[in-house]
Amino acid sequence: MKKIYALVLTLVVRVFFEGNVFAQTTPSPSDSEFGGVIPKSGTGQTGELGERIASGNVSLQDMSLVIIYLIDLVTKLAGTVAVVFILYAGFQLISSGLNESAREEAKNTLQYAVIGLVVCLLAWVIVNVVQMQLTTATAV
């Protein structure tokens, strides 16, 4: 059971507290598009959008970026939950032994968890496509 808790904690830390990759040569899209809504770890800076939120000088366009960021965060959280349920279903499947009803329950859990993960991945793709369209749209 301790291994499951360690794995879940590792997944959560990996998804929500990603560190900087020093091999990166260009700023990541989230840094430039959101203006640093959340402070970068170790810098103590909030970015342009964070400063505008703190000063109360926020426009409607800024709020759409914050909403996109929150949707992306919720999608990552749901994906993490789906992975945890996949692991749980695998544990159920292994421990079911010859019990057919427990095996069917584990298979159903695994099936729904995989469907949930696919939905999360599709939602993430849709949010990123919409975000690119909103940020690169030009006035005619």
N, C-alpha and C positions, 0 to 999 in steps of 0.2 A: 504494500500500500504506500510505503514511503517513496518507492520509485515512481509511482503514478503522480504523487504530489510534486516530486522533483521535476518530472517531465512537464506537468502542467505549468509549474512556476517558470521553467525554462522557456516554454512557448510564449507565455504572457510577457515575460521580460523581453524576449526576442522581437515580438510584434510591436509592443508599445514603447520600448525604450531603445530603439535602434541607435547605434553610435555612428559617428562619422567614419566614412571610409576614406583614407588618405590617398588612395589611388585615383580618386575622382578629380577630373580636371575642370569640369564645369559645375556650377551650382545646380542642385537638384531642382526639379520643377516645383516642389512644394515650398522651397525656400524663396524662389523668385515670385511665384504666383500668389502665395498667401502672405508674403511680406513678413514671415516669422510670427504667426499667430501665437505659437507657443515658444517660449524662450529656448534658444539652443543651449544644450547642456554645456556648462562650464564657461559660457561667455558672459552671462548676465545681461544679454541684449534681447529685446523683444522684437526688433524689426520695425519697419515703417507702419505696417497695419497695427501692430501691437501698440505703438506709440499713439496712433490716431484713436484707438479704442480707449486708451488710458486718458487721453485729453478730451474725449467726448466728441471729436470731430470725425464722425463716421458717416459715410454715404451709403446709399442703397446698394451700390456695386460692391462695396466692401462686405456687406452683410451676405451677399450671395456667395462670396468666397468662403466666408465662415461657415455657411450652411453646407457647402460642398465639402469642406474640411470635416465637419461633424458627421456627414453621411459616410465619408471615407473611414473615419474612426469607428463608427458603428459597424461598418462592413468588416473591418479587421477584427473587431470583437466577435462578431457572429461567426466568422471563419475560424477563429480560435476555439470557440465553443463547438463548432462542427468537428474539428480535429479531435477535441477531447472526447466527444461522443463516439467517434470512430475508434479511438483507443479503448473506450469503455465497452463498445460492442465486440471488439476483438477479444478483450478479457472475458466477456460473457460467453462468447463462442468457444473459447478454449476451456473454460471451466464448466461448460454445460455437460460435458461427458456424453453419456448415452441418453440423456433426458431430451426427448424430442420437442416438448413444449418450450423448454428453455432455449434449445437450439433455434427454434422458429422465432422466438422473441429476440434473440441476438441477431439473427439475420434481418429481421424487420428494423431493428435499431440501426444496424449497419447500413441498410438500404436508405433509410430516411436521413441518416447523417451524411452519406455521400451526396444525396440529392440536395441537402442543405448547403454542403460545401460548394457544389456546382452553382447553386443559386447565388451564393456569396461571391464567387469568382465572376459570374456574369454581372452582378450588381457593381462590382469594383470596376469592371471593364466599361460598363455603361456610364458610371460616374466620371471616369477618366476621359472618355470620349466627349461627353457633354462639357466637361471642364475645358478641354482643349478647344472645342468649338466656341465656347463663351469667351475664352481669353484671347483667341486668335481672330475673332470676328472683326471685320473692318466695316466702317460705315460706307454706304454707297452714295 
